[in-house]
């Protein structure tokens, strides 16, 4: 097994911008913990950064302070930085080619948001033949309210993880993932 860690969209938008991640508690600390251990174990780490294509977008506007990676993620080593404009990290990026060239067969997913970009990327990875590890406490989300209804962050996170575990990913927490690396 050769795995890569995908750190998806850990950007300031989710901390100081319009979309504060609220669940689960300690999500950033878990992300940093898995990044540090991946570096110690020489596991390739791909950092993914999102931006909107509309120049006047209120979210993830390229070049804005909110678009920037969280400083703790930015200062950690990574093997590759991928910029994307859609929820899936494979769409319109070189991620798939890089993973193939690197001989990766397993993808470990952490970052934001559990129900959007992490979920979409996990589905794409499975469709492309990768084994997927979805790190339940190193992803995070927020409450959502729109024309379809409303859901708490906890409900949305739990529902996404349950759906992932059904067929797409193996959902595990950070301690279990770290134990696999020993």
ZAFILO-631381 format. One line per 10 residues: number of its first residue (from 1); for each residue x, y, z of C-alpha. Coordinates in Angstrom, 1 decimal. Layout:
BEGIN
NUM> X:Y:Z  ...
This chain:
BEGIN
1> 0.0:0.0:0.0  1.3:3.4:-0.9  -0.8:6.3:0.4  -1.0:10.0:0.0  -2.5:12.5:2.4  -4.9:15.0:0.8  -5.3:18.2:2.8  -8.3:19.8:1.2  -9.1:23.6:1.4  -7.7:24.4:4.8
11> -8.0:28.1:4.0  -8.6:31.2:6.0  -12.2:31.5:4.6  -13.1:28.8:7.1  -11.5:30.6:10.1  -11.7:34.4:9.5  -14.1:34.5:6.5  -17.7:33.9:5.9  -17.8:30.2:6.4  -16.5:29.3:9.9
21> -16.2:25.6:10.5  -17.9:24.6:13.7  -17.9:20.8:13.9  -16.2:18.7:15.1  -14.3:20.4:17.9  -10.5:20.2:17.4  -10.7:19.7:13.6  -7.7:21.9:12.8  -5.5:20.3:15.5  -6.2:16.9:14.0
31> -5.4:18.0:10.5  -2.0:19.4:11.7  -1.3:16.2:13.6  -1.8:14.0:10.5  0.2:16.4:8.4  3.1:16.3:10.9  3.0:12.5:11.1  2.8:12.2:7.3  5.9:14.3:7.0  7.7:12.2:9.6
41> 6.8:9.0:7.8  7.6:10.4:4.3  4.0:10.1:3.2  3.4:12.4:0.2  1.1:15.2:1.2  -1.0:17.1:-1.4  -2.4:20.4:-0.3  -5.5:21.5:-2.2  -6.6:25.1:-2.4  -10.0:26.3:-3.8
51> -10.9:29.5:-5.6  -14.0:30.8:-7.3  -13.7:31.8:-10.9  -15.9:34.9:-10.5  -13.6:37.9:-9.8  -16.1:39.5:-7.4  -17.0:36.3:-5.5  -17.7:36.8:-1.8  -16.0:33.5:-1.1  -12.6:32.1:-1.9
61> -11.7:35.1:-4.1  -8.2:34.3:-5.5  -5.6:36.6:-4.0  -7.7:37.6:-1.0  -6.7:36.9:2.6  -9.5:34.4:3.0  -8.3:32.5:-0.1  -4.8:32.0:1.5  -4.0:28.7:3.2  -4.3:28.7:7.0
71> -0.8:29.8:8.2  -0.2:26.5:10.0  -0.9:24.5:6.9  1.1:26.8:4.7  4.2:26.5:6.9  4.2:22.7:6.9  5.9:20.7:4.1  3.9:19.3:1.2  4.7:17.4:-1.9  2.3:19.2:-4.2
81> -0.1:22.2:-4.2  -3.2:21.8:-6.3  -5.5:24.7:-7.2  -9.1:23.8:-8.0  -12.3:25.7:-8.9  -14.8:22.9:-8.4  -15.6:20.7:-5.3  -13.7:17.7:-6.6  -9.9:17.8:-6.3  -9.5:15.7:-9.5
91> -11.6:17.9:-11.8  -9.5:20.2:-13.9  -6.3:19.6:-11.9  -3.2:17.4:-12.4  -4.0:15.4:-9.2  -4.9:12.2:-11.0  -1.7:12.2:-13.1  0.5:13.0:-10.1  -1.0:10.2:-8.1  -0.5:7.7:-10.9
101> 3.1:8.8:-11.5  3.8:8.5:-7.8  2.4:5.0:-7.6  -0.3:5.9:-5.0  -3.1:3.5:-4.4  -4.6:4.8:-1.2  -5.8:8.3:-0.4  -6.3:9.7:3.1  -8.6:12.7:3.1  -8.7:15.5:5.6
111> -9.8:19.2:5.4  -13.0:21.1:4.5  -15.9:20.8:4.1  -16.8:17.2:5.1  -20.0:17.3:3.0  -18.7:19.2:0.0  -15.1:19.1:-1.3  -14.0:16.2:0.9  -17.1:14.1:0.0  -16.8:14.9:-3.7
121> -13.0:14.1:-3.8  -13.5:10.8:-1.9  -16.2:9.8:-4.5  -13.9:10.7:-7.4  -11.0:8.8:-5.8  -13.1:5.7:-5.4  -14.4:6.0:-9.0  -10.8:6.1:-10.1  -9.8:2.9:-8.3  -8.2:4.3:-5.2
131> -8.8:3.0:-1.7  -10.0:6.0:0.4  -9.5:6.7:4.1  -11.8:9.5:5.3  -10.5:11.0:8.5  -13.6:11.7:10.5  -12.2:14.1:13.1  -9.8:15.8:10.7  -12.6:17.0:8.4  -15.1:19.6:9.4
141> -18.3:21.4:8.4  -20.8:24.0:9.5  -24.6:24.3:9.8  -26.4:24.8:6.5  -29.7:26.5:5.7  -31.0:27.0:2.2  -34.1:26.5:0.1  -34.0:22.7:0.7  -34.1:23.0:4.5  -31.7:23.3:7.3
151> -29.3:20.9:9.1  -26.9:21.3:12.0  -23.2:20.9:11.5  -23.2:17.8:13.6  -26.0:16.2:11.6  -24.4:17.1:8.3  -21.0:15.7:9.4  -22.5:12.5:10.7  -24.7:11.9:7.7  -21.8:12.5:5.3
161> -19.6:10.1:7.2  -22.3:7.4:7.3  -22.8:7.8:3.5  -19.1:7.6:2.9  -18.7:4.4:5.0  -21.5:2.6:3.1  -19.4:2.0:0.0  -17.0:4.8:-0.8  -14.5:5.2:2.0  -13.3:3.6:5.1
171> -14.1:6.2:7.8  -11.6:6.3:10.6  -10.4:8.8:13.2  -7.0:10.3:13.5  -5.7:7.9:16.3  -6.7:4.9:14.2  -5.0:6.4:11.1  -1.8:7.2:13.0  -1.7:3.7:14.4  -1.7:2.4:10.8
181> 1.5:4.3:10.1  3.5:2.4:12.7
